[in-house]
């Protein structure tokens, strides 16, 4: 072998070794929702654009995701380079220094992000997670079933009207249930829905002295109404249902109404996923005594833990996945009606999106009407619509969700559930030094 050949081979080996060394793998923890699954399918598009960065996905059910990422970031373990988190975690973890600020420089166009969404993911004006999609909550209903039953569904109906409509549309003999609502225990599962519902009944999580309020008449009225309505007009096994389970039921044509995240609108109107895609109407969330806090505000967002050793690569991915260009990429693959929504003004101004998304106006109206700084009838000391933005809430909300799920399944009475939840909340707030 000539010395020239040896040199060429050595250079080739060195180049390959350099490429292997230069390649960075980032691990992304995410939730098993439709838009996140689609993001994973577009991994080849990202890796083609950024060949030196490879993506490893860890996809988890919502409750498991929250538990895993909370443990990882609190311990500084660095298992994940990018975490899917939300409006509860971002400001709290940002304040504690657990998250890297999102790089919003250059052509990212942070001003295009809806103000309420951007604000909810920020602490002291710095954004600590970038919104992948944003949402409020609203009524999704079967127009054909409502017409057949002789009922109408409108913006800001009373809860009594919604119950009566559920009764009219309920037809379990034919596999149709009047209303589908979250029942699965979790602060971000059943309690996301129930907190907003309770707000509209005049309830609040804490009084101005941070004393838990779960045994007040407002909470008892909320949960009694909910349990009665679901037991009479909801699907069997509702205490095990959250977003994905109810989405499947609705798309199969088994729900007369579903009150849940606005992001579901793109799924229930997609004929590839929904058997009733052309039969769906939308309305703003119902209320009992006040419209304050009747619909929630949330964003699934991408945050970068401070413990990551791959911050630059993680920033590259986060900017790509939450950009205007990513939204256009999804539209090219799946159509404008299937893009992640609730994040950018430019999406709602796009004529192609407006034409494809029959739900656009209702979704944006719901998002803009949610106010985390004024979500309860009586004064409350916390920020948040469907949660209280304090570190202790995650445990308090989860325990309360378990108790109320027990009331829905019949293993506890409503009074027993709320009294137990209140005792637990009181104990945690005392231990944390609130009073």
Helices and strands as residue ranges (DSSP letters): H 3-22, E 24-31, H 34-41, H 43-49, E 53-60, H 62-75, E 82-85, H 87-95, E 99-100, G 106-108, G 110-112, H 115-120, E 122-123, E 126-127, E 130-135, E 137-142, H 143-149, H 159-169, G 172-174, E 177-180, H 190-200, H 217-233, G 238-240, H 243-251, E 255-261, G 262-264, H 265-268, G 277-279, E 280-284, E 298-305, H 311-321, H 324-334, G 336-338, H 345-349, H 351-356, H 360-369, H 393-409, H 414-431
